[in-house]
Amino acid sequence: MTDAPALSIVVPAYNEQEVLPEFHRRLAGALAGIGLSWEVVYVNDGSRDTTLEVMLGLQAQDPRAAVVNLSRNFGKEIALTAGLDHARGSEAVVVIDADLQDPPEVIPALIAAWKEGFDVVYAQRNTREGETWVKKATAAAFYRVMQRLGGKVKLPPDTGDFRLMSRRATDALLKLREQHRFMKGLFAWIGFPAKAVRYDRAPRAAGETKWNYWKLWNFSLEGITSFTVAPLKVATYFGFGIAVLASCYLAFIVAGTLLHGNPVAGYPSLLAVTLFLGGVQMMMLGIIGEYLGRIFNETKQRPLYFAERYSPSRISAE
């Protein structure tokens, strides 16, 4: 990549027409004095508004802008991967969202930490302005669960996708082509020397969030099932515990019958036990089904995405 800029900024976007011009203005201002040639790779993830037109307009005004337009909406994790695939940065790549909750002004601090010799510099939140207490509480609970269940892969708490990666860390990440992509876990899985940079997260500058609680719940399931088989182990232990309790209850019934006769058992208690065990079995089958579905999707080996067009930046190494 001798003719490539030193730094790439990857920005996935879905229906972000309101915020992109302000994002680009602030990004250019934040990177004005870094002393590195740079490009910004905008990825349009099948937006239904004028996001693509805004991106192309920014590219017409600034030769440092590149545009990747996906053939349809593939989801943020895939869009992020597409941006990394097309990032030409020869020395480092930065990942950031377009909604300005992650301020571009933090990027120089990431670059400074990278120059100290770290391959991965992740932005760690001090505060989460503009979010409800429910979302903050559920996010904290998710990170605690992943810390306990993630095994050797440890997700840093209060950390999103906003980070800088060296070229070798980026190339290592791009070797992971699994269909079910939980990028926060993949960032942690590759390893390499890492450092945190603290910052205050701002409210969304414009537009609406694309994450409702149902999507966040499914995203959490994706993260848990992508990096641990702990739910399967829990199902095993839970089933074993139920079997032990059932054996003890059986022994109790036998002993009671031998000592006091055999009174007719109550129908409500029998029905309650049957429904409980049936529910447990269905839950265990659901957990197994989640993993089986992921195996099914991986075996098809489909491409992660298709790009409808790619317009590279017109900037090279200085």
C-alpha beads as a LAMMPS data file, in Angstrom:
LAMMPS data file: protein, C-alpha beads

318 atoms
317 bonds

1 atom types
1 bond types

-500.0 500.0 xlo xhi
-500.0 500.0 ylo yhi
-500.0 500.0 zlo zhi

Masses

1 110.0

Atoms # bond

1 1 1 0.000 0.000 0.000
2 1 1 2.807 2.424 -0.852
3 1 1 0.401 4.749 -2.692
4 1 1 -2.255 4.585 0.033
5 1 1 -2.974 7.143 2.767
6 1 1 -1.533 6.386 6.171
7 1 1 -4.859 6.386 7.991
8 1 1 -8.373 5.218 7.079
9 1 1 -11.528 6.198 8.970
10 1 1 -14.340 3.641 8.490
11 1 1 -17.877 4.996 8.967
12 1 1 -20.844 2.623 8.493
13 1 1 -24.165 4.421 8.101
14 1 1 -27.842 3.556 7.763
15 1 1 -30.339 6.394 7.272
16 1 1 -27.933 9.079 8.530
17 1 1 -28.653 11.854 6.011
18 1 1 -29.165 14.500 8.715
19 1 1 -25.888 14.023 10.527
20 1 1 -23.325 13.131 7.824
21 1 1 -22.435 16.696 6.705
22 1 1 -21.785 17.803 10.288
23 1 1 -19.866 14.590 10.978
24 1 1 -17.593 15.177 7.988
25 1 1 -16.981 18.793 8.972
26 1 1 -15.989 17.831 12.507
27 1 1 -13.897 14.894 11.306
28 1 1 -11.897 17.073 8.931
29 1 1 -11.355 19.619 11.688
30 1 1 -10.246 16.979 14.197
31 1 1 -7.702 15.472 11.779
32 1 1 -6.316 18.759 10.472
33 1 1 -3.173 18.661 12.591
34 1 1 -2.366 14.941 12.936
35 1 1 0.481 15.007 10.397
36 1 1 -0.774 11.926 8.521
37 1 1 -2.469 11.518 5.165
38 1 1 -5.952 10.114 5.666
39 1 1 -9.150 9.005 3.978
40 1 1 -12.666 8.404 5.257
41 1 1 -14.534 5.333 3.982
42 1 1 -18.295 5.857 4.156
43 1 1 -20.345 2.648 3.922
44 1 1 -24.000 2.978 2.967
45 1 1 -25.799 -0.038 4.427
46 1 1 -28.861 -0.027 2.191
47 1 1 -30.242 3.273 3.511
48 1 1 -33.792 4.222 2.531
49 1 1 -33.237 7.974 2.669
50 1 1 -30.717 10.159 0.818
51 1 1 -27.684 8.910 2.757
52 1 1 -25.986 7.674 -0.433
53 1 1 -26.535 11.003 -2.211
54 1 1 -25.103 12.865 0.771
55 1 1 -22.046 10.571 0.783
56 1 1 -21.455 11.128 -2.940
57 1 1 -21.826 14.868 -2.402
58 1 1 -19.194 14.797 0.334
59 1 1 -16.896 12.821 -1.958
60 1 1 -17.342 15.389 -4.730
61 1 1 -16.290 18.123 -2.308
62 1 1 -13.459 16.257 -0.577
63 1 1 -11.070 13.878 -2.403
64 1 1 -10.321 12.161 0.899
65 1 1 -13.798 10.598 0.995
66 1 1 -14.490 7.091 -0.341
67 1 1 -17.956 5.548 -0.709
68 1 1 -18.956 1.882 -0.494
69 1 1 -22.604 1.261 -1.349
70 1 1 -23.843 -2.188 -0.319
71 1 1 -26.392 -3.936 -2.536
72 1 1 -28.909 -4.018 0.341
73 1 1 -29.094 -3.648 4.104
74 1 1 -26.808 -6.256 5.663
75 1 1 -26.631 -4.864 9.214
76 1 1 -24.032 -2.783 10.975
77 1 1 -21.571 -5.611 11.670
78 1 1 -21.388 -6.555 7.987
79 1 1 -21.254 -2.904 6.904
80 1 1 -18.360 -2.372 9.278
81 1 1 -16.581 -5.378 7.766
82 1 1 -17.151 -4.000 4.260
83 1 1 -15.573 -0.718 5.307
84 1 1 -12.550 -2.486 6.750
85 1 1 -12.204 -4.521 3.545
86 1 1 -12.021 -1.303 1.507
87 1 1 -9.869 0.716 3.943
88 1 1 -6.560 1.534 2.241
89 1 1 -4.811 2.957 5.286
90 1 1 -1.254 1.648 5.241
91 1 1 -0.537 2.280 8.911
92 1 1 -3.809 2.310 10.872
93 1 1 -7.591 2.186 10.630
94 1 1 -10.137 3.944 12.847
95 1 1 -13.733 2.700 13.266
96 1 1 -16.375 5.240 14.315
97 1 1 -20.154 5.689 14.009
98 1 1 -21.659 8.580 12.068
99 1 1 -24.132 9.763 14.735
100 1 1 -21.515 11.860 16.603
101 1 1 -22.132 10.065 19.888
102 1 1 -18.475 9.117 19.526
103 1 1 -16.786 12.506 18.985
104 1 1 -14.257 12.615 16.112
105 1 1 -12.212 14.965 18.290
106 1 1 -11.101 11.889 20.296
107 1 1 -9.290 10.398 17.278
108 1 1 -6.035 12.400 17.837
109 1 1 -5.865 10.895 21.342
110 1 1 -6.233 7.413 19.819
111 1 1 -3.432 8.202 17.369
112 1 1 -1.191 9.436 20.188
113 1 1 -1.674 6.177 22.112
114 1 1 -1.062 4.155 18.933
115 1 1 2.242 5.976 18.421
116 1 1 3.290 4.717 21.854
117 1 1 3.424 1.227 20.339
118 1 1 -0.077 -0.182 20.846
119 1 1 -1.779 -2.059 18.009
120 1 1 -5.306 -1.514 19.328
121 1 1 -6.482 1.651 21.065
122 1 1 -10.117 1.482 22.118
123 1 1 -12.236 4.379 23.304
124 1 1 -13.748 3.617 26.723
125 1 1 -16.771 5.600 27.862
126 1 1 -16.810 7.683 31.030
127 1 1 -20.449 8.682 30.574
128 1 1 -23.318 7.789 28.211
129 1 1 -25.232 11.033 27.660
130 1 1 -28.635 10.900 26.002
131 1 1 -29.416 7.292 26.985
132 1 1 -32.115 6.076 29.368
133 1 1 -31.256 4.436 32.661
134 1 1 -32.765 1.197 31.344
135 1 1 -30.359 1.104 28.408
136 1 1 -27.424 1.978 30.635
137 1 1 -28.368 -0.756 33.119
138 1 1 -28.886 -3.419 30.448
139 1 1 -25.607 -2.462 28.749
140 1 1 -23.744 -2.777 32.050
141 1 1 -25.395 -6.154 32.691
142 1 1 -24.418 -7.391 29.217
143 1 1 -20.766 -6.497 29.728
144 1 1 -20.772 -8.243 33.103
145 1 1 -22.261 -11.374 31.550
146 1 1 -19.680 -11.356 28.745
147 1 1 -16.874 -10.916 31.270
148 1 1 -18.049 -14.057 33.049
149 1 1 -18.952 -16.165 30.009
150 1 1 -16.422 -15.030 27.425
151 1 1 -13.701 -17.439 28.510
152 1 1 -10.301 -16.322 27.251
153 1 1 -11.882 -13.484 25.251
154 1 1 -12.349 -10.545 27.608
155 1 1 -14.454 -7.633 26.385
156 1 1 -13.365 -4.335 27.932
157 1 1 -16.359 -2.782 29.737
158 1 1 -18.075 0.375 28.463
159 1 1 -16.435 -0.019 25.061
160 1 1 -18.131 0.009 21.671
161 1 1 -16.752 -0.197 18.156
162 1 1 -14.965 3.171 18.337
163 1 1 -11.256 2.337 18.185
164 1 1 -8.010 2.511 16.242
165 1 1 -6.223 -0.586 14.941
166 1 1 -2.797 -0.884 13.387
167 1 1 -2.553 -2.270 9.877
168 1 1 -1.396 -5.668 11.112
169 1 1 -4.262 -5.871 13.627
170 1 1 -6.726 -4.917 10.876
171 1 1 -5.331 -7.571 8.529
172 1 1 -5.629 -10.168 11.295
173 1 1 -9.251 -9.175 11.923
174 1 1 -10.102 -9.448 8.224
175 1 1 -9.020 -13.094 8.214
176 1 1 -12.080 -13.863 10.377
177 1 1 -14.910 -14.292 7.849
178 1 1 -17.623 -15.890 9.953
179 1 1 -21.243 -15.116 9.066
180 1 1 -22.462 -14.285 12.580
181 1 1 -20.237 -11.328 13.335
182 1 1 -20.105 -9.853 16.807
183 1 1 -17.459 -7.230 16.105
184 1 1 -16.784 -6.273 19.718
185 1 1 -15.866 -9.895 20.370
186 1 1 -13.787 -10.175 17.195
187 1 1 -11.873 -7.024 18.127
188 1 1 -10.997 -8.637 21.454
189 1 1 -10.323 -12.105 19.988
190 1 1 -7.400 -11.055 17.782
191 1 1 -5.409 -9.862 20.781
192 1 1 -2.338 -7.608 20.184
193 1 1 -1.152 -4.930 22.644
194 1 1 -4.084 -2.690 23.521
195 1 1 -4.738 0.482 25.479
196 1 1 -7.868 2.338 26.556
197 1 1 -8.518 6.032 26.020
198 1 1 -11.303 7.466 28.177
199 1 1 -13.893 9.841 26.735
200 1 1 -17.391 11.203 27.377
201 1 1 -20.020 9.886 24.990
202 1 1 -22.333 12.555 23.615
203 1 1 -26.039 12.350 22.709
204 1 1 -26.952 11.563 19.110
205 1 1 -26.510 14.746 17.058
206 1 1 -29.450 14.177 14.679
207 1 1 -31.734 11.471 13.364
208 1 1 -33.054 8.493 15.298
209 1 1 -31.343 5.498 16.832
210 1 1 -31.566 2.282 14.827
211 1 1 -31.405 0.107 17.951
212 1 1 -34.601 -0.782 19.819
213 1 1 -34.689 -3.132 22.773
214 1 1 -35.647 -6.136 20.642
215 1 1 -32.647 -5.592 18.363
216 1 1 -30.393 -5.094 21.380
217 1 1 -31.685 -8.366 22.885
218 1 1 -30.925 -10.269 19.674
219 1 1 -27.539 -8.549 19.473
220 1 1 -26.777 -9.747 23.000
221 1 1 -27.718 -13.308 22.060
222 1 1 -25.438 -13.014 19.038
223 1 1 -22.548 -11.970 21.224
224 1 1 -23.071 -14.697 23.802
225 1 1 -23.533 -17.549 21.320
226 1 1 -20.662 -16.349 19.109
227 1 1 -18.004 -16.549 21.791
228 1 1 -19.037 -19.087 24.369
229 1 1 -20.805 -22.434 24.736
230 1 1 -21.715 -21.553 28.318
231 1 1 -25.485 -21.664 27.604
232 1 1 -25.117 -25.297 26.519
233 1 1 -23.240 -26.062 29.709
234 1 1 -25.916 -24.299 31.746
235 1 1 -28.543 -26.415 30.003
236 1 1 -26.593 -29.553 30.897
237 1 1 -26.184 -28.576 34.537
238 1 1 -29.769 -27.422 34.824
239 1 1 -31.021 -30.688 33.354
240 1 1 -28.801 -32.618 35.741
241 1 1 -30.129 -30.605 38.667
242 1 1 -33.738 -31.306 37.643
243 1 1 -32.920 -35.009 37.359
244 1 1 -31.421 -35.020 40.878
245 1 1 -34.450 -33.235 42.314
246 1 1 -36.776 -35.649 40.510
247 1 1 -34.853 -38.625 41.926
248 1 1 -35.071 -37.209 45.432
249 1 1 -38.786 -36.587 44.998
250 1 1 -39.233 -40.143 43.696
251 1 1 -37.453 -41.503 46.746
252 1 1 -39.693 -39.366 48.955
253 1 1 -42.848 -40.696 47.244
254 1 1 -41.677 -44.316 47.537
255 1 1 -40.819 -43.901 51.209
256 1 1 -44.141 -42.184 51.910
257 1 1 -46.063 -44.932 50.153
258 1 1 -44.311 -47.686 52.103
259 1 1 -44.862 -45.959 55.439
260 1 1 -48.272 -44.308 55.036
261 1 1 -50.008 -45.975 52.123
262 1 1 -50.705 -44.515 48.689
263 1 1 -53.061 -41.540 48.782
264 1 1 -54.221 -40.109 45.436
265 1 1 -51.807 -37.398 44.274
266 1 1 -53.205 -33.923 43.635
267 1 1 -53.938 -33.072 40.016
268 1 1 -52.784 -29.397 40.212
269 1 1 -49.327 -30.316 41.494
270 1 1 -48.956 -33.011 38.827
271 1 1 -49.957 -30.560 36.095
272 1 1 -47.593 -27.893 37.423
273 1 1 -44.633 -30.288 37.412
274 1 1 -45.471 -31.493 33.892
275 1 1 -45.728 -27.955 32.514
276 1 1 -42.508 -26.941 34.271
277 1 1 -40.524 -29.837 32.841
278 1 1 -42.041 -29.263 29.403
279 1 1 -41.038 -25.607 29.506
280 1 1 -37.498 -26.497 30.584
281 1 1 -37.193 -28.984 27.724
282 1 1 -38.405 -26.433 25.171
283 1 1 -35.958 -23.848 26.513
284 1 1 -33.062 -26.301 26.232
285 1 1 -34.076 -27.198 22.695
286 1 1 -34.173 -23.494 21.881
287 1 1 -30.602 -23.025 23.119
288 1 1 -29.439 -25.990 21.062
289 1 1 -31.360 -24.597 18.083
290 1 1 -29.540 -21.251 18.340
291 1 1 -26.183 -22.974 17.974
292 1 1 -27.462 -25.362 15.304
293 1 1 -28.796 -22.441 13.253
294 1 1 -25.403 -20.754 13.379
295 1 1 -23.709 -23.950 12.205
296 1 1 -26.216 -24.131 9.321
297 1 1 -25.477 -20.549 8.246
298 1 1 -21.713 -21.041 8.429
299 1 1 -21.749 -24.224 6.331
300 1 1 -23.411 -22.397 3.404
301 1 1 -20.261 -20.240 3.062
302 1 1 -22.069 -17.349 1.416
303 1 1 -20.209 -14.060 0.840
304 1 1 -20.662 -11.641 3.712
305 1 1 -21.972 -8.894 1.418
306 1 1 -22.100 -7.533 -2.112
307 1 1 -21.050 -3.984 -2.942
308 1 1 -23.213 -2.214 -5.519
309 1 1 -20.412 0.285 -6.079
310 1 1 -17.094 1.406 -4.639
311 1 1 -15.764 4.887 -5.273
312 1 1 -12.273 5.119 -3.763
313 1 1 -10.792 8.249 -2.308
314 1 1 -8.499 10.344 -4.456
315 1 1 -5.816 10.739 -1.840
316 1 1 -2.488 8.921 -1.564
317 1 1 0.507 8.853 0.739
318 1 1 2.253 12.173 1.120

Bonds

1 1 1 2
2 1 2 3
3 1 3 4
4 1 4 5
5 1 5 6
6 1 6 7
7 1 7 8
8 1 8 9
9 1 9 10
10 1 10 11
11 1 11 12
12 1 12 13
13 1 13 14
14 1 14 15
15 1 15 16
16 1 16 17
17 1 17 18
18 1 18 19
19 1 19 20
20 1 20 21
21 1 21 22
22 1 22 23
23 1 23 24
24 1 24 25
25 1 25 26
26 1 26 27
27 1 27 28
28 1 28 29
29 1 29 30
30 1 30 31
31 1 31 32
32 1 32 33
33 1 33 34
34 1 34 35
35 1 35 36
36 1 36 37
37 1 37 38
38 1 38 39
39 1 39 40
40 1 40 41
41 1 41 42
42 1 42 43
43 1 43 44
44 1 44 45
45 1 45 46
46 1 46 47
47 1 47 48
48 1 48 49
49 1 49 50
50 1 50 51
51 1 51 52
52 1 52 53
53 1 53 54
54 1 54 55
55 1 55 56
56 1 56 57
57 1 57 58
58 1 58 59
59 1 59 60
60 1 60 61
61 1 61 62
62 1 62 63
63 1 63 64
64 1 64 65
65 1 65 66
66 1 66 67
67 1 67 68
68 1 68 69
69 1 69 70
70 1 70 71
71 1 71 72
72 1 72 73
73 1 73 74
74 1 74 75
75 1 75 76
76 1 76 77
77 1 77 78
78 1 78 79
79 1 79 80
80 1 80 81
81 1 81 82
82 1 82 83
83 1 83 84
84 1 84 85
85 1 85 86
86 1 86 87
87 1 87 88
88 1 88 89
89 1 89 90
90 1 90 91
91 1 91 92
92 1 92 93
93 1 93 94
94 1 94 95
95 1 95 96
96 1 96 97
97 1 97 98
98 1 98 99
99 1 99 100
100 1 100 101
101 1 101 102
102 1 102 103
103 1 103 104
104 1 104 105
105 1 105 106
106 1 106 107
107 1 107 108
108 1 108 109
109 1 109 110
110 1 110 111
111 1 111 112
112 1 112 113
113 1 113 114
114 1 114 115
115 1 115 116
116 1 116 117
117 1 117 118
118 1 118 119
119 1 119 120
120 1 120 121
121 1 121 122
122 1 122 123
123 1 123 124
124 1 124 125
125 1 125 126
126 1 126 127
127 1 127 128
128 1 128 129
129 1 129 130
130 1 130 131
131 1 131 132
132 1 132 133
133 1 133 134
134 1 134 135
135 1 135 136
136 1 136 137
137 1 137 138
138 1 138 139
139 1 139 140
140 1 140 141
141 1 141 142
142 1 142 143
143 1 143 144
144 1 144 145
145 1 145 146
146 1 146 147
147 1 147 148
148 1 148 149
149 1 149 150
150 1 150 151
151 1 151 152
152 1 152 153
153 1 153 154
154 1 154 155
155 1 155 156
156 1 156 157
157 1 157 158
158 1 158 159
159 1 159 160
160 1 160 161
161 1 161 162
162 1 162 163
163 1 163 164
164 1 164 165
165 1 165 166
166 1 166 167
167 1 167 168
168 1 168 169
169 1 169 170
170 1 170 171
171 1 171 172
172 1 172 173
173 1 173 174
174 1 174 175
175 1 175 176
176 1 176 177
177 1 177 178
178 1 178 179
179 1 179 180
180 1 180 181
181 1 181 182
182 1 182 183
183 1 183 184
184 1 184 185
185 1 185 186
186 1 186 187
187 1 187 188
188 1 188 189
189 1 189 190
190 1 190 191
191 1 191 192
192 1 192 193
193 1 193 194
194 1 194 195
195 1 195 196
196 1 196 197
197 1 197 198
198 1 198 199
199 1 199 200
200 1 200 201
201 1 201 202
202 1 202 203
203 1 203 204
204 1 204 205
205 1 205 206
206 1 206 207
207 1 207 208
208 1 208 209
209 1 209 210
210 1 210 211
211 1 211 212
212 1 212 213
213 1 213 214
214 1 214 215
215 1 215 216
216 1 216 217
217 1 217 218
218 1 218 219
219 1 219 220
220 1 220 221
221 1 221 222
222 1 222 223
223 1 223 224
224 1 224 225
225 1 225 226
226 1 226 227
227 1 227 228
228 1 228 229
229 1 229 230
230 1 230 231
231 1 231 232
232 1 232 233
233 1 233 234
234 1 234 235
235 1 235 236
236 1 236 237
237 1 237 238
238 1 238 239
239 1 239 240
240 1 240 241
241 1 241 242
242 1 242 243
243 1 243 244
244 1 244 245
245 1 245 246
246 1 246 247
247 1 247 248
248 1 248 249
249 1 249 250
250 1 250 251
251 1 251 252
252 1 252 253
253 1 253 254
254 1 254 255
255 1 255 256
256 1 256 257
257 1 257 258
258 1 258 259
259 1 259 260
260 1 260 261
261 1 261 262
262 1 262 263
263 1 263 264
264 1 264 265
265 1 265 266
266 1 266 267
267 1 267 268
268 1 268 269
269 1 269 270
270 1 270 271
271 1 271 272
272 1 272 273
273 1 273 274
274 1 274 275
275 1 275 276
276 1 276 277
277 1 277 278
278 1 278 279
279 1 279 280
280 1 280 281
281 1 281 282
282 1 282 283
283 1 283 284
284 1 284 285
285 1 285 286
286 1 286 287
287 1 287 288
288 1 288 289
289 1 289 290
290 1 290 291
291 1 291 292
292 1 292 293
293 1 293 294
294 1 294 295
295 1 295 296
296 1 296 297
297 1 297 298
298 1 298 299
299 1 299 300
300 1 300 301
301 1 301 302
302 1 302 303
303 1 303 304
304 1 304 305
305 1 305 306
306 1 306 307
307 1 307 308
308 1 308 309
309 1 309 310
310 1 310 311
311 1 311 312
312 1 312 313
313 1 313 314
314 1 314 315
315 1 315 316
316 1 316 317
317 1 317 318
